[in-house]
Amino acid sequence: MTSMTDLRILITNDDGVEAPGIDALTRALSALPGAHVTVVAPASNQTGASGTITTSAFDVLPAATASGHRATAVVGSPSDAVLFALRQHLPEPPALVVAGINEGPNLADFVTMSGTVAAALSAARLGIPALAVSLGLSARMEYDGAARFAAAIVTRYREDARFRASMMLDGPRRIGVVLNVNVPAVPARGVRVVPLGRIAEVTGYVSKGESGDRVTWEPVVVMEDITRVHHGSTLTAPTTDLEAFVHGFVAVTPLLSDLTLAAALDDFSFVEGMTP
C-alpha cells in the first residue's frame, strides 16, 4: 500500500445542500486526517433528476450544510452541481467525488433514475473516481453509520494504491469507476460486492378492451419490495445488489460511465469492410 498524504474530495448529493445525509457525510469526511473537503450540491431536493443537465443560465449561491459547513448551492440538478464544481468552481480537480448520503436506496435497474448515482457518473466521465452512497429508508433516518462506512472506504482509497488504480479504467481516455454503495437501515450483517439486480420486470400484457382498431393493453409488472428486510436471514452469498440489501448486507456495485463494450470492439471490426 502507498498512502496519499492529502486527499481532495468533492461532496455532492441529490437531496439538496441542507439535507441531513450530506451533512453527516461532510462531517465524517472532514474529520479524516489530510482530507480537504469541498461541498457543491443542488440548492433544493432533486430526487429522481437522473442525469439531467441545465442548458440555460442558472444561479450559484453561497450556502451551508445543516451543521454549518461551508458549501456552494447550485440551482440545478446533481449533474449540474458536479460539472460546475469540476469545470469552473474548483482550482484543481479532486482525487475523489462522493455523492450522498441519499435518503433511500439506489438499487438495481432503478440506478438510472437516481440523481445521486448520476452525479457520481458525471464525475467519472471526466476521469474522477466516485462513490454514490445511499441509506435504506426507516421511520427514523440515522446517517452516521453510513457516513462512517463511506469514510472507511475513502480512507482505504487514500492508503491503498491498488484500490486507487482499480477505480480508473485503462485505455486512451481517462475514465473513473463509480462504487454504488447501499447501506441498510438495520445493523448490517457484512458487505457484499455484487452486480445490479432488477426491481421491476414486465412479464407480459393483459388486454383491457377494444374500441374499433384500438386495443388497450396493461403491462403485468412484478416489483420487488426494497423496504422489506429479511430479519434473521441466513443467506450468505447474494447474487445481486437487491438481494444483498434486503438480506441485511451493505451492497457495493462497481459502475461504469461508458457503455462501450471495449473488449468487443475488435470482434466487430469486420463491419468496417461492409458497404453502407
TORGUZA-876539 format. One record per residue (C-alpha): x, y, z; chain; residue number from 1. Coordinates in steps of 0.5 Angstrom, whole numbers, always signed. Each point is the difference from the previous one (the first is absolute). Layout:
N
<r xx="X" yy="Y" zz="Z" tipa="A" timi="NUM"/>
...
//
This chain:
276
<r xx="+0" yy="+0" zz="+0" tipa="A" timi="1"/>
<r xx="+2" yy="+7" zz="-2" tipa="A" timi="2"/>
<r xx="-3" yy="+5" zz="+4" tipa="A" timi="3"/>
<r xx="-2" yy="+7" zz="-2" tipa="A" timi="4"/>
<r xx="+2" yy="+6" zz="+5" tipa="A" timi="5"/>
<r xx="-6" yy="+4" zz="-2" tipa="A" timi="6"/>
<r xx="-7" yy="-1" zz="-4" tipa="A" timi="7"/>
<r xx="-4" yy="+5" zz="-3" tipa="A" timi="8"/>
<r xx="-8" yy="-2" zz="+0" tipa="A" timi="9"/>
<r xx="-6" yy="+3" zz="-3" tipa="A" timi="10"/>
<r xx="-6" yy="-2" zz="+3" tipa="A" timi="11"/>
<r xx="-7" yy="+1" zz="-3" tipa="A" timi="12"/>
<r xx="-7" yy="-3" zz="+0" tipa="A" timi="13"/>
<r xx="-7" yy="+0" zz="-3" tipa="A" timi="14"/>
<r xx="-4" yy="+1" zz="+6" tipa="A" timi="15"/>
<r xx="+3" yy="+8" zz="+1" tipa="A" timi="16"/>
<r xx="+5" yy="+3" zz="+3" tipa="A" timi="17"/>
<r xx="-4" yy="+1" zz="+7" tipa="A" timi="18"/>
<r xx="-2" yy="-8" zz="+0" tipa="A" timi="19"/>
<r xx="+3" yy="-4" zz="+6" tipa="A" timi="20"/>
<r xx="+3" yy="-5" zz="-4" tipa="A" timi="21"/>
<r xx="+5" yy="+5" zz="-3" tipa="A" timi="22"/>
<r xx="+1" yy="+3" zz="+7" tipa="A" timi="23"/>
<r xx="+2" yy="-7" zz="+3" tipa="A" timi="24"/>
<r xx="+5" yy="-2" zz="-6" tipa="A" timi="25"/>
<r xx="+3" yy="+7" zz="+0" tipa="A" timi="26"/>
<r xx="+1" yy="+0" zz="+8" tipa="A" timi="27"/>
<r xx="+3" yy="-7" zz="-1" tipa="A" timi="28"/>
<r xx="+5" yy="+1" zz="-6" tipa="A" timi="29"/>
<r xx="+2" yy="+7" zz="+3" tipa="A" timi="30"/>
<r xx="+3" yy="-4" zz="+6" tipa="A" timi="31"/>
<r xx="+4" yy="-4" zz="-4" tipa="A" timi="32"/>
<r xx="+8" yy="+2" zz="+1" tipa="A" timi="33"/>
<r xx="+2" yy="+3" zz="-6" tipa="A" timi="34"/>
<r xx="-7" yy="+1" zz="-3" tipa="A" timi="35"/>
<r xx="-1" yy="+6" zz="-4" tipa="A" timi="36"/>
<r xx="-8" yy="+0" zz="-1" tipa="A" timi="37"/>
<r xx="-4" yy="+5" zz="-5" tipa="A" timi="38"/>
<r xx="-8" yy="+0" zz="+0" tipa="A" timi="39"/>
<r xx="-3" yy="+1" zz="-6" tipa="A" timi="40"/>
<r xx="-7" yy="-2" zz="+0" tipa="A" timi="41"/>
<r xx="-7" yy="+2" zz="-3" tipa="A" timi="42"/>
<r xx="-4" yy="+5" zz="+3" tipa="A" timi="43"/>
<r xx="-6" yy="-4" zz="+1" tipa="A" timi="44"/>
<r xx="-2" yy="-7" zz="+0" tipa="A" timi="45"/>
<r xx="+1" yy="-3" zz="-7" tipa="A" timi="46"/>
<r xx="-2" yy="-7" zz="+2" tipa="A" timi="47"/>
<r xx="-1" yy="-4" zz="-7" tipa="A" timi="48"/>
<r xx="+3" yy="+5" zz="-4" tipa="A" timi="49"/>
<r xx="+5" yy="-5" zz="-3" tipa="A" timi="50"/>
<r xx="+5" yy="+3" zz="-5" tipa="A" timi="51"/>
<r xx="-4" yy="+6" zz="-2" tipa="A" timi="52"/>
<r xx="+5" yy="+6" zz="-2" tipa="A" timi="53"/>
<r xx="-3" yy="+7" zz="+0" tipa="A" timi="54"/>
<r xx="+2" yy="+3" zz="-7" tipa="A" timi="55"/>
<r xx="-2" yy="+7" zz="+2" tipa="A" timi="56"/>
<r xx="+2" yy="+5" zz="+6" tipa="A" timi="57"/>
<r xx="+0" yy="-2" zz="+7" tipa="A" timi="58"/>
<r xx="+1" yy="+3" zz="+7" tipa="A" timi="59"/>
<r xx="+6" yy="-2" zz="+4" tipa="A" timi="60"/>
<r xx="+0" yy="+2" zz="+8" tipa="A" timi="61"/>
<r xx="+4" yy="+0" zz="+6" tipa="A" timi="62"/>
<r xx="-3" yy="-5" zz="+5" tipa="A" timi="63"/>
<r xx="+1" yy="-4" zz="+6" tipa="A" timi="64"/>
<r xx="-2" yy="-7" zz="+2" tipa="A" timi="65"/>
<r xx="-4" yy="-2" zz="+6" tipa="A" timi="66"/>
<r xx="+5" yy="+1" zz="+5" tipa="A" timi="67"/>
<r xx="+3" yy="+6" zz="-3" tipa="A" timi="68"/>
<r xx="+6" yy="-3" zz="-5" tipa="A" timi="69"/>
<r xx="+1" yy="+5" zz="-6" tipa="A" timi="70"/>
<r xx="-3" yy="-2" zz="-6" tipa="A" timi="71"/>
<r xx="-2" yy="+2" zz="-7" tipa="A" timi="72"/>
<r xx="-7" yy="-1" zz="-3" tipa="A" timi="73"/>
<r xx="-2" yy="-1" zz="-7" tipa="A" timi="74"/>
<r xx="-7" yy="+2" zz="-2" tipa="A" timi="75"/>
<r xx="+0" yy="-6" zz="-5" tipa="A" timi="76"/>
<r xx="+1" yy="-8" zz="+0" tipa="A" timi="77"/>
<r xx="+5" yy="-4" zz="+3" tipa="A" timi="78"/>
<r xx="+4" yy="-1" zz="-6" tipa="A" timi="79"/>
<r xx="+0" yy="+8" zz="-1" tipa="A" timi="80"/>
<r xx="+3" yy="+0" zz="+7" tipa="A" timi="81"/>
<r xx="+6" yy="-4" zz="-1" tipa="A" timi="82"/>
<r xx="+1" yy="+2" zz="-7" tipa="A" timi="83"/>
<r xx="+0" yy="+8" zz="+2" tipa="A" timi="84"/>
<r xx="+5" yy="-3" zz="+6" tipa="A" timi="85"/>
<r xx="+5" yy="-3" zz="-5" tipa="A" timi="86"/>
<r xx="-1" yy="+5" zz="-6" tipa="A" timi="87"/>
<r xx="+0" yy="+6" zz="+4" tipa="A" timi="88"/>
<r xx="+0" yy="+0" zz="+8" tipa="A" timi="89"/>
<r xx="+6" yy="-4" zz="+2" tipa="A" timi="90"/>
<r xx="+7" yy="+3" zz="-1" tipa="A" timi="91"/>
<r xx="+2" yy="-7" zz="-2" tipa="A" timi="92"/>
<r xx="-3" yy="-7" zz="+0" tipa="A" timi="93"/>
<r xx="-2" yy="-4" zz="+6" tipa="A" timi="94"/>
<r xx="+3" yy="-7" zz="+1" tipa="A" timi="95"/>
<r xx="-7" yy="-3" zz="+1" tipa="A" timi="96"/>
<r xx="-7" yy="+2" zz="+0" tipa="A" timi="97"/>
<r xx="-5" yy="-2" zz="+5" tipa="A" timi="98"/>
<r xx="-8" yy="+0" zz="-1" tipa="A" timi="99"/>
<r xx="-5" yy="-1" zz="+5" tipa="A" timi="100"/>
<r xx="-2" yy="-2" zz="+5" tipa="A" timi="101"/>
<r xx="-6" yy="-1" zz="-3" tipa="A" timi="102"/>
<r xx="-7" yy="-1" zz="+3" tipa="A" timi="103"/>
<r xx="-2" yy="-6" zz="-2" tipa="A" timi="104"/>
<r xx="+4" yy="-6" zz="-4" tipa="A" timi="105"/>
<r xx="+2" yy="+1" zz="-7" tipa="A" timi="106"/>
<r xx="+0" yy="-7" zz="-3" tipa="A" timi="107"/>
<r xx="+0" yy="-5" zz="-6" tipa="A" timi="108"/>
<r xx="-3" yy="+3" zz="-6" tipa="A" timi="109"/>
<r xx="-3" yy="+6" zz="+4" tipa="A" timi="110"/>
<r xx="+7" yy="+3" zz="+0" tipa="A" timi="111"/>
<r xx="-1" yy="+3" zz="-7" tipa="A" timi="112"/>
<r xx="-5" yy="+5" zz="+3" tipa="A" timi="113"/>
<r xx="+4" yy="+2" zz="+6" tipa="A" timi="114"/>
<r xx="+3" yy="+7" zz="+1" tipa="A" timi="115"/>
<r xx="+5" yy="-3" zz="+5" tipa="A" timi="116"/>
<r xx="+3" yy="-5" zz="-5" tipa="A" timi="117"/>
<r xx="-1" yy="+5" zz="-6" tipa="A" timi="118"/>
<r xx="+5" yy="+5" zz="+4" tipa="A" timi="119"/>
<r xx="+5" yy="-6" zz="+1" tipa="A" timi="120"/>
<r xx="+0" yy="-2" zz="-7" tipa="A" timi="121"/>
<r xx="+0" yy="+7" zz="-2" tipa="A" timi="122"/>
<r xx="+7" yy="+1" zz="+3" tipa="A" timi="123"/>
<r xx="+2" yy="-7" zz="-2" tipa="A" timi="124"/>
<r xx="-1" yy="+2" zz="-7" tipa="A" timi="125"/>
<r xx="+5" yy="+6" zz="+1" tipa="A" timi="126"/>
<r xx="+5" yy="-5" zz="+3" tipa="A" timi="127"/>
<r xx="-1" yy="+1" zz="+7" tipa="A" timi="128"/>
<r xx="-2" yy="-7" zz="+4" tipa="A" timi="129"/>
<r xx="-6" yy="+1" zz="+4" tipa="A" timi="130"/>
<r xx="-4" yy="-3" zz="+6" tipa="A" timi="131"/>
<r xx="-8" yy="+0" zz="+0" tipa="A" timi="132"/>
<r xx="-3" yy="-1" zz="+7" tipa="A" timi="133"/>
<r xx="-7" yy="-2" zz="+2" tipa="A" timi="134"/>
<r xx="-3" yy="-2" zz="+6" tipa="A" timi="135"/>
<r xx="-7" yy="-4" zz="+1" tipa="A" timi="136"/>
<r xx="-6" yy="+3" zz="+2" tipa="A" timi="137"/>
<r xx="-2" yy="+0" zz="+7" tipa="A" timi="138"/>
<r xx="-5" yy="+3" zz="+5" tipa="A" timi="139"/>
<r xx="+6" yy="+4" zz="+3" tipa="A" timi="140"/>
<r xx="+6" yy="+1" zz="-5" tipa="A" timi="141"/>
<r xx="+6" yy="-1" zz="+3" tipa="A" timi="142"/>
<r xx="+6" yy="+2" zz="-5" tipa="A" timi="143"/>
<r xx="+6" yy="+0" zz="+5" tipa="A" timi="144"/>
<r xx="+1" yy="-8" zz="-1" tipa="A" timi="145"/>
<r xx="+0" yy="+1" zz="-8" tipa="A" timi="146"/>
<r xx="+5" yy="+6" zz="+1" tipa="A" timi="147"/>
<r xx="+5" yy="-4" zz="+4" tipa="A" timi="148"/>
<r xx="+0" yy="-5" zz="-5" tipa="A" timi="149"/>
<r xx="+1" yy="+5" zz="-6" tipa="A" timi="150"/>
<r xx="+5" yy="+3" zz="+4" tipa="A" timi="151"/>
<r xx="+4" yy="-7" zz="+1" tipa="A" timi="152"/>
<r xx="-1" yy="-1" zz="-8" tipa="A" timi="153"/>
<r xx="+3" yy="+7" zz="-1" tipa="A" timi="154"/>
<r xx="+6" yy="-2" zz="+5" tipa="A" timi="155"/>
<r xx="+1" yy="-7" zz="-4" tipa="A" timi="156"/>
<r xx="+0" yy="+4" zz="-6" tipa="A" timi="157"/>
<r xx="+6" yy="+5" zz="+2" tipa="A" timi="158"/>
<r xx="+4" yy="-5" zz="+4" tipa="A" timi="159"/>
<r xx="+0" yy="-6" zz="-6" tipa="A" timi="160"/>
<r xx="+3" yy="+2" zz="-7" tipa="A" timi="161"/>
<r xx="-3" yy="-7" zz="-3" tipa="A" timi="162"/>
<r xx="-7" yy="+3" zz="+2" tipa="A" timi="163"/>
<r xx="+1" yy="+6" zz="-3" tipa="A" timi="164"/>
<r xx="+3" yy="-3" zz="-6" tipa="A" timi="165"/>
<r xx="-7" yy="-4" zz="+0" tipa="A" timi="166"/>
<r xx="-4" yy="+6" zz="+0" tipa="A" timi="167"/>
<r xx="+3" yy="+2" zz="-7" tipa="A" timi="168"/>
<r xx="-1" yy="-3" zz="-7" tipa="A" timi="169"/>
<r xx="+6" yy="-2" zz="-4" tipa="A" timi="170"/>
<r xx="-1" yy="+3" zz="-7" tipa="A" timi="171"/>
<r xx="+1" yy="+6" zz="-5" tipa="A" timi="172"/>
<r xx="-5" yy="+4" zz="+4" tipa="A" timi="173"/>
<r xx="+1" yy="+1" zz="+8" tipa="A" timi="174"/>
<r xx="-7" yy="-2" zz="+3" tipa="A" timi="175"/>
<r xx="-2" yy="-1" zz="+7" tipa="A" timi="176"/>
<r xx="-3" yy="-6" zz="+3" tipa="A" timi="177"/>
<r xx="-6" yy="+1" zz="+5" tipa="A" timi="178"/>
<r xx="-2" yy="-4" zz="+6" tipa="A" timi="179"/>
<r xx="-7" yy="+0" zz="+1" tipa="A" timi="180"/>
<r xx="-1" yy="-1" zz="+8" tipa="A" timi="181"/>
<r xx="-7" yy="-2" zz="+3" tipa="A" timi="182"/>
<r xx="+0" yy="-1" zz="+8" tipa="A" timi="183"/>
<r xx="-6" yy="-3" zz="+3" tipa="A" timi="184"/>
<r xx="-3" yy="+4" zz="+6" tipa="A" timi="185"/>
<r xx="+0" yy="-6" zz="+4" tipa="A" timi="186"/>
<r xx="+7" yy="-2" zz="+3" tipa="A" timi="187"/>
<r xx="+4" yy="-3" zz="-6" tipa="A" timi="188"/>
<r xx="+2" yy="-8" zz="+0" tipa="A" timi="189"/>
<r xx="+6" yy="+2" zz="-4" tipa="A" timi="190"/>
<r xx="+2" yy="+3" zz="-7" tipa="A" timi="191"/>
<r xx="-1" yy="-4" zz="-7" tipa="A" timi="192"/>
<r xx="+3" yy="+2" zz="-7" tipa="A" timi="193"/>
<r xx="-6" yy="-2" zz="-5" tipa="A" timi="194"/>
<r xx="-3" yy="+2" zz="-6" tipa="A" timi="195"/>
<r xx="-6" yy="+4" zz="-1" tipa="A" timi="196"/>
<r xx="-7" yy="-3" zz="+0" tipa="A" timi="197"/>
<r xx="-7" yy="+1" zz="-2" tipa="A" timi="198"/>
<r xx="-5" yy="+4" zz="+4" tipa="A" timi="199"/>
<r xx="-5" yy="+0" zz="-6" tipa="A" timi="200"/>
<r xx="-2" yy="-5" zz="-5" tipa="A" timi="201"/>
<r xx="-5" yy="+0" zz="-5" tipa="A" timi="202"/>
<r xx="-2" yy="-8" zz="-1" tipa="A" timi="203"/>
<r xx="-6" yy="+1" zz="-5" tipa="A" timi="204"/>
<r xx="-6" yy="+4" zz="-2" tipa="A" timi="205"/>
<r xx="-8" yy="+0" zz="+1" tipa="A" timi="206"/>
<r xx="-5" yy="+2" zz="-5" tipa="A" timi="207"/>
<r xx="-4" yy="+5" zz="+3" tipa="A" timi="208"/>
<r xx="-5" yy="+1" zz="-5" tipa="A" timi="209"/>
<r xx="-1" yy="+2" zz="-8" tipa="A" timi="210"/>
<r xx="-3" yy="+6" zz="-3" tipa="A" timi="211"/>
<r xx="+0" yy="+0" zz="-7" tipa="A" timi="212"/>
<r xx="+7" yy="-1" zz="-3" tipa="A" timi="213"/>
<r xx="+3" yy="+2" zz="+7" tipa="A" timi="214"/>
<r xx="+2" yy="-5" zz="+5" tipa="A" timi="215"/>
<r xx="+1" yy="+2" zz="+7" tipa="A" timi="216"/>
<r xx="+6" yy="-5" zz="+4" tipa="A" timi="217"/>
<r xx="+2" yy="+1" zz="+7" tipa="A" timi="218"/>
<r xx="+7" yy="-3" zz="+2" tipa="A" timi="219"/>
<r xx="+1" yy="-5" zz="+5" tipa="A" timi="220"/>
<r xx="+5" yy="+3" zz="+5" tipa="A" timi="221"/>
<r xx="+4" yy="-4" zz="+5" tipa="A" timi="222"/>
<r xx="+3" yy="+4" zz="+5" tipa="A" timi="223"/>
<r xx="+5" yy="-1" zz="+6" tipa="A" timi="224"/>
<r xx="-1" yy="+3" zz="+7" tipa="A" timi="225"/>
<r xx="+6" yy="+4" zz="+1" tipa="A" timi="226"/>
<r xx="-3" yy="+2" zz="+7" tipa="A" timi="227"/>
<r xx="+0" yy="-7" zz="+3" tipa="A" timi="228"/>
<r xx="+6" yy="-3" zz="+3" tipa="A" timi="229"/>
<r xx="+0" yy="-7" zz="+2" tipa="A" timi="230"/>
<r xx="+2" yy="+0" zz="+7" tipa="A" timi="231"/>
<r xx="+3" yy="-6" zz="+2" tipa="A" timi="232"/>
<r xx="+3" yy="-2" zz="-7" tipa="A" timi="233"/>
<r xx="+5" yy="-6" zz="+0" tipa="A" timi="234"/>
<r xx="+1" yy="+2" zz="-8" tipa="A" timi="235"/>
<r xx="+8" yy="+1" zz="+0" tipa="A" timi="236"/>
<r xx="+1" yy="+0" zz="-8" tipa="A" timi="237"/>
<r xx="-5" yy="+5" zz="-3" tipa="A" timi="238"/>
<r xx="+1" yy="+1" zz="-8" tipa="A" timi="239"/>
<r xx="-3" yy="+7" zz="-1" tipa="A" timi="240"/>
<r xx="+0" yy="+6" zz="+4" tipa="A" timi="241"/>
<r xx="-7" yy="+0" zz="+1" tipa="A" timi="242"/>
<r xx="+0" yy="-7" zz="+3" tipa="A" timi="243"/>
<r xx="+6" yy="+2" zz="+5" tipa="A" timi="244"/>
<r xx="-3" yy="+6" zz="+2" tipa="A" timi="245"/>
<r xx="-7" yy="-3" zz="+2" tipa="A" timi="246"/>
<r xx="+4" yy="-5" zz="+4" tipa="A" timi="247"/>
<r xx="+4" yy="+5" zz="+4" tipa="A" timi="248"/>
<r xx="+6" yy="+1" zz="-4" tipa="A" timi="249"/>
<r xx="+4" yy="+6" zz="-2" tipa="A" timi="250"/>
<r xx="-1" yy="-1" zz="-7" tipa="A" timi="251"/>
<r xx="+6" yy="+3" zz="-4" tipa="A" timi="252"/>
<r xx="+0" yy="+0" zz="-8" tipa="A" timi="253"/>
<r xx="+5" yy="+3" zz="-5" tipa="A" timi="254"/>
<r xx="-3" yy="+4" zz="-5" tipa="A" timi="255"/>
<r xx="+3" yy="+3" zz="-7" tipa="A" timi="256"/>
<r xx="-2" yy="+6" zz="-3" tipa="A" timi="257"/>
<r xx="+2" yy="-2" zz="-7" tipa="A" timi="258"/>
<r xx="-5" yy="-5" zz="-3" tipa="A" timi="259"/>
<r xx="+5" yy="-2" zz="-5" tipa="A" timi="260"/>
<r xx="+2" yy="-8" zz="+0" tipa="A" timi="261"/>
<r xx="+7" yy="+2" zz="-2" tipa="A" timi="262"/>
<r xx="+2" yy="-7" zz="+1" tipa="A" timi="263"/>
<r xx="-4" yy="-2" zz="-6" tipa="A" timi="264"/>
<r xx="+2" yy="+6" zz="-5" tipa="A" timi="265"/>
<r xx="+5" yy="-5" zz="-4" tipa="A" timi="266"/>
<r xx="-6" yy="-5" zz="+0" tipa="A" timi="267"/>
<r xx="-4" yy="+4" zz="-5" tipa="A" timi="268"/>
<r xx="+5" yy="+4" zz="-4" tipa="A" timi="269"/>
<r xx="-2" yy="-4" zz="-6" tipa="A" timi="270"/>
<r xx="-6" yy="+4" zz="+0" tipa="A" timi="271"/>
<r xx="+5" yy="+6" zz="-3" tipa="A" timi="272"/>
<r xx="+1" yy="-4" zz="-6" tipa="A" timi="273"/>
<r xx="-7" yy="+0" zz="-2" tipa="A" timi="274"/>
<r xx="-3" yy="+4" zz="-5" tipa="A" timi="275"/>
<r xx="-5" yy="+5" zz="+3" tipa="A" timi="276"/>
//
